[in-house]
Amino acid sequence: MVPAGAFLLFLPIAWTCPPQKADYVMVSCFPNAIIANVPECPYGWEIDQLSLGGVCYTGIHSQGYYRFIISDLTPKNHSYCGTLSEFMPGKDPKYIFFNSIVSNDTLLTVRHQPVNYTFSCVYRAAYLVNHAVFSQRVATVYVNNGSLGTFKSQLSMNVFTNSKFLYAKDAPYVIDTSEIGSEVFIGIEAKGLSNRFKVVINNCWATPTPYSTDNKRWSLIINSCSSDSTVTIFENGKDSRSTFKFHSFRFQRLEKVSTVWLHCEVQVCDGDRLVCQPVSILSQF
């Protein structure tokens, strides 16, 4: 008689973390980075089995989540871990950056439901920055840099000491009344963004109030061109900072109003995709 026996085949367990159904991704869109979080162990997948864009296995544990970080929106090779971008022109131009967190099990058999968490961030390309430039009586300068939580948090407008634009003046600064008409040097800069992004000044105008829609206004730059000979544009759309100067002035018949506000419509332009320098500037060279 041949003795009876049993043959048992032990298969390896495919997960070491308790799987959970995770059908959402939390995304934070910062001016120079994007952070995506998915609940840990989604459908049984370990962190080292998930990748950003199918390229980078750089996820980290963070308080019950797997976190993936896009630390450079516009690197020189145009893609950070498979991140893609698209420019949407129009009345309100935008940049859209998108990527995905995907499963990639290299084992012979796959025991989990494949996952693909696609996410995106939308950034406006056009902004309005405001600046209280000088007082009509004592030419006092104030700085007001607002933030909308997108690229605008990286935009700043400053008054500089001279045409070298090396030193910004502390706000406020005072000019004697007799110096009304003196030169005011303005620089608008995007800090913390990729060098691919250029700052383009479209329009600038002054008002006697903080409101850009005030009917009492004096145009300084129109469609990226100087409004008259008192305004000189040094650089526009060439780098992350655009600069110009104008002569200080006062609004007549407004004796009780002391401050002149400067408003500029600027655009953040991807120099690797678009021609950023205005034609009016290029034609001068």
C-alpha positions as CSV (number, residue, x, y, z in Angstrom):
1,M,0.0,0.0,0.0
2,V,1.3,3.4,-0.9
3,P,1.0,5.8,2.1
4,A,-1.4,8.7,1.5
5,G,0.1,12.2,1.8
6,A,-0.8,15.8,1.2
7,F,1.2,18.4,-0.7
8,L,0.6,22.0,0.4
9,L,1.7,25.0,-1.7
10,F,2.2,28.2,0.3
11,L,1.8,31.4,-1.7
12,P,3.4,34.6,-0.4
13,I,1.1,37.2,1.0
14,A,1.0,40.1,-1.5
15,W,0.6,42.8,1.2
16,T,1.8,43.7,4.6
17,C,-0.5,46.7,5.2
18,P,-4.3,46.5,5.7
19,P,-5.8,47.4,2.3
20,Q,-8.4,50.1,2.1
21,K,-10.6,51.5,-0.6
22,A,-9.1,54.9,-1.4
23,D,-11.0,56.6,-4.3
24,Y,-9.7,60.1,-3.8
25,V,-6.5,62.1,-3.9
26,M,-5.8,65.3,-2.0
27,V,-3.9,67.9,-3.9
28,S,-2.2,71.1,-2.8
29,C,-1.2,73.6,-5.5
30,F,1.7,75.8,-4.5
31,P,3.4,78.5,-6.6
32,N,6.5,76.3,-7.1
33,A,5.4,72.8,-6.1
34,I,2.5,70.4,-6.1
35,I,1.8,67.9,-3.3
36,A,-0.5,64.9,-3.8
37,N,-1.7,62.6,-0.9
38,V,-3.5,59.3,-1.1
39,P,-4.6,57.2,1.9
40,E,-2.0,54.7,2.8
41,C,-2.2,51.1,1.5
42,P,-4.8,52.0,-1.2
43,Y,-6.4,48.6,-2.3
44,G,-3.4,46.9,-0.7
45,W,-0.6,48.6,-2.6
46,E,2.6,49.3,-0.7
47,I,4.3,52.7,-1.0
48,D,7.2,51.2,-3.0
49,Q,4.7,49.8,-5.5
50,L,3.3,53.3,-6.4
51,S,5.1,55.8,-8.6
52,L,4.6,59.4,-9.7
53,G,4.0,59.4,-13.4
54,G,5.1,55.8,-13.7
55,V,8.7,57.1,-13.3
56,C,9.6,58.2,-9.8
57,Y,9.2,55.9,-6.7
58,T,9.6,58.8,-4.3
59,G,6.5,58.5,-2.1
60,I,6.8,59.0,1.6
61,H,4.6,58.1,4.6
62,S,2.9,61.1,6.1
63,Q,0.3,60.7,8.9
64,G,-1.8,57.9,7.3
65,Y,-1.1,59.0,3.7
66,Y,1.3,58.3,0.9
67,R,2.7,61.7,-0.2
68,F,4.2,62.5,-3.6
69,I,5.8,65.8,-4.3
70,I,6.4,67.6,-7.6
71,S,9.2,69.9,-6.5
72,D,9.8,71.6,-9.8
73,L,6.9,72.6,-12.1
74,T,9.1,73.6,-15.1
75,P,12.5,71.9,-15.0
76,K,14.9,72.2,-17.9
77,N,13.9,68.9,-19.4
78,H,10.3,70.0,-19.4
79,S,9.1,67.2,-17.2
80,Y,9.5,66.3,-13.5
81,C,8.6,62.7,-12.9
82,G,6.2,62.6,-15.9
83,T,4.6,66.0,-15.0
84,L,2.9,67.5,-18.1
85,S,1.8,71.0,-18.7
86,E,-0.5,72.8,-21.0
87,F,-1.0,76.5,-21.7
88,M,-4.6,77.6,-22.2
89,P,-4.7,81.0,-24.0
90,G,-7.7,83.3,-24.0
91,K,-9.2,86.2,-22.0
92,D,-8.0,84.6,-18.8
93,P,-5.0,82.5,-19.8
94,K,-4.0,79.6,-17.6
95,Y,-1.3,77.0,-17.1
96,I,-2.4,73.4,-16.3
97,F,0.0,71.0,-14.7
98,F,-1.1,67.3,-14.4
99,N,0.3,64.0,-13.4
100,S,-0.8,60.7,-11.8
101,I,0.1,58.2,-9.1
102,V,-0.1,54.7,-10.5
103,S,0.5,51.2,-9.3
104,N,3.3,49.1,-10.8
105,D,3.6,45.6,-9.4
106,T,6.5,43.8,-11.0
107,L,5.5,40.4,-9.6
108,L,4.4,37.6,-11.9
109,T,0.8,37.8,-10.5
110,V,-1.0,40.9,-9.5
111,R,-3.3,40.5,-6.6
112,H,-4.6,44.1,-6.2
113,Q,-6.9,46.3,-8.2
114,P,-4.7,48.6,-10.3
115,V,-4.9,52.2,-9.3
116,N,-4.4,55.5,-11.2
117,Y,-4.8,58.7,-9.3
118,T,-4.8,61.5,-11.8
119,F,-4.6,65.1,-10.5
120,S,-4.0,68.5,-11.8
121,C,-3.4,72.1,-10.8
122,V,-4.5,75.2,-12.6
123,Y,-2.6,78.5,-12.4
124,R,-3.7,81.8,-13.8
125,A,-1.1,83.5,-16.0
126,A,-2.4,87.1,-15.7
127,Y,-2.4,89.1,-12.5
128,L,-3.0,92.6,-11.2
129,V,-0.4,94.0,-8.7
130,N,-0.9,97.2,-6.8
131,H,1.5,99.6,-5.3
132,A,1.1,102.9,-3.4
133,V,3.9,104.8,-5.1
134,F,4.3,108.3,-3.7
135,S,2.5,111.1,-1.8
136,Q,1.5,114.2,-3.7
137,R,2.8,116.3,-0.9
138,V,5.7,114.4,0.6
139,A,6.0,111.6,-1.9
140,T,5.7,108.8,0.6
141,V,6.0,105.2,-0.9
142,Y,4.0,102.3,0.5
143,V,4.2,98.6,-0.7
144,N,1.2,96.4,-0.9
145,N,1.9,92.9,-2.2
146,G,-1.3,90.9,-2.2
147,S,-1.7,87.1,-2.7
148,L,-4.3,85.0,-4.4
149,G,-2.7,81.7,-3.5
150,T,-1.3,81.0,-7.0
151,F,1.6,82.5,-8.8
152,K,0.7,85.9,-7.4
153,S,2.1,85.0,-4.0
154,Q,5.5,85.0,-5.8
155,L,5.0,88.4,-7.5
156,S,6.3,91.6,-5.9
157,M,6.5,95.2,-7.0
158,N,9.2,97.4,-5.5
159,V,10.7,100.8,-5.8
160,F,14.4,100.9,-6.4
161,T,17.1,103.6,-5.8
162,N,18.3,103.9,-9.4
163,S,18.4,102.3,-12.8
164,K,20.7,99.5,-11.7
165,F,17.8,98.0,-9.7
166,L,20.1,96.6,-7.1
167,Y,18.6,98.0,-3.9
168,A,14.9,98.3,-3.1
169,K,13.8,101.2,-1.0
170,D,12.3,100.5,2.4
171,A,8.6,101.6,2.6
172,P,7.8,104.3,3.2
173,Y,10.4,106.7,1.9
174,V,10.0,110.4,1.7
175,I,10.9,112.9,-1.1
176,D,10.9,116.6,-0.6
177,T,8.0,118.4,-2.1
178,S,10.4,120.2,-4.4
179,E,11.4,116.9,-5.9
180,I,8.0,116.0,-7.4
181,G,8.9,115.2,-11.0
182,S,11.9,113.1,-10.0
183,E,12.4,109.7,-11.4
184,V,10.7,106.6,-9.8
185,F,12.3,103.2,-10.6
186,I,9.9,100.2,-10.5
187,G,10.7,96.5,-10.7
188,I,8.1,93.7,-10.8
189,E,9.6,90.3,-10.0
190,A,8.6,86.7,-9.7
191,K,10.6,84.9,-7.0
192,G,10.8,81.2,-6.4
193,L,9.5,80.2,-9.8
194,S,11.4,78.4,-12.5
195,N,13.7,80.6,-14.7
196,R,11.6,79.6,-17.6
197,F,8.9,81.9,-16.4
198,K,9.2,85.5,-17.5
199,V,7.3,88.6,-16.2
200,V,5.5,90.5,-18.9
201,I,4.1,94.0,-18.1
202,N,1.0,94.6,-20.2
203,N,-0.5,97.8,-18.7
204,C,0.3,100.1,-15.8
205,W,-1.6,103.1,-14.6
206,A,-1.8,105.4,-11.6
207,T,-4.9,106.4,-9.5
208,P,-5.4,108.7,-6.5
209,T,-7.0,105.8,-4.6
210,P,-6.2,102.1,-4.0
211,Y,-8.9,101.1,-6.4
212,S,-7.6,100.0,-9.9
213,T,-11.0,100.8,-11.4
214,D,-11.0,104.5,-10.3
215,N,-12.1,106.8,-13.1
216,K,-9.4,109.2,-12.3
217,R,-6.3,107.5,-13.7
218,W,-3.1,108.2,-15.6
219,S,-1.7,105.6,-17.9
220,L,2.0,104.9,-17.9
221,I,2.3,101.7,-19.9
222,I,-0.3,100.7,-22.6
223,N,-0.1,97.3,-24.3
224,S,3.6,97.0,-23.2
225,C,4.5,100.4,-24.6
226,S,5.4,103.6,-22.8
227,S,2.5,106.0,-22.8
228,D,4.8,109.0,-23.4
229,S,8.4,110.2,-23.2
230,T,8.3,110.4,-19.4
231,V,8.1,106.6,-19.1
232,T,11.1,104.4,-20.0
233,I,10.8,100.6,-20.1
234,F,14.2,98.9,-19.5
235,E,13.3,95.2,-19.6
236,N,10.0,93.5,-20.2
237,G,9.4,89.8,-20.8
238,K,13.1,89.0,-20.9
239,D,13.6,87.6,-17.4
240,S,11.9,86.9,-14.1
241,R,12.0,90.7,-13.4
242,S,10.7,93.5,-15.6
243,T,11.7,97.1,-14.9
244,F,10.7,100.7,-15.9
245,K,10.8,104.2,-14.7
246,F,8.6,107.3,-14.7
247,H,8.5,110.8,-13.4
248,S,6.6,111.4,-10.1
249,F,3.6,113.7,-10.4
250,R,0.5,114.8,-8.6
251,F,-3.2,114.7,-9.4
252,Q,-4.5,118.3,-9.7
253,R,-7.5,119.5,-7.7
254,L,-7.1,116.7,-5.2
255,E,-5.4,118.5,-2.3
256,K,-6.8,116.3,0.4
257,V,-5.5,113.1,-1.3
258,S,-1.9,112.4,-0.6
259,T,-1.1,109.0,-2.1
260,V,-0.7,108.0,-5.7
261,W,-1.3,104.2,-6.4
262,L,0.3,102.3,-9.2
263,H,-1.5,99.3,-10.8
264,C,0.1,96.9,-13.3
265,E,-1.4,94.1,-15.2
266,V,1.3,91.5,-15.6
267,Q,1.5,88.0,-17.1
268,V,3.7,85.0,-16.1
269,C,5.0,83.6,-19.4
270,D,6.6,80.3,-20.0
271,G,9.6,81.3,-22.1
272,D,10.2,77.7,-23.4
273,R,6.8,77.5,-24.9
274,L,5.9,81.1,-25.9
275,V,7.5,84.3,-27.2
276,C,7.4,86.4,-24.1
277,Q,9.1,89.7,-25.1
278,P,6.6,92.2,-26.5
279,V,7.2,93.2,-30.1
280,S,7.5,96.9,-29.1
281,I,10.6,95.9,-27.0
282,L,12.1,93.6,-29.6
283,S,11.9,96.2,-32.3
284,Q,14.3,98.5,-30.3
285,F,17.2,96.1,-30.6
